[in-house]
């Protein structure tokens, strides 16, 4: 399965929960996660998507830590089965 297919499933799953998962593009700030997930109730998280078995690059790990240090939830998904678990984690707390 390709990263794009996992990404499409994430967008659909967020929409099915009444939310959005827009592409996150930040010119001049490399290494940011691929998607911002916005769910009902003001729940928000960032998601980096990878092909199965792939991991985040060092810069992406640094950005993840930066966002987490500000109190945001940041996840990496490389398997479709992780989507529901991540969305649940974003929607709770």
Secondary structure, DSSP 8 states (H G I E B T S, - for coil): --HHHHHHHHHHHHHHTT-B--B---TT-TT--SEEEEETTTEEEEEEE--TT----HHHHHHHHHHHHTT-EEEEE-SGGGHHHHHHHHH--
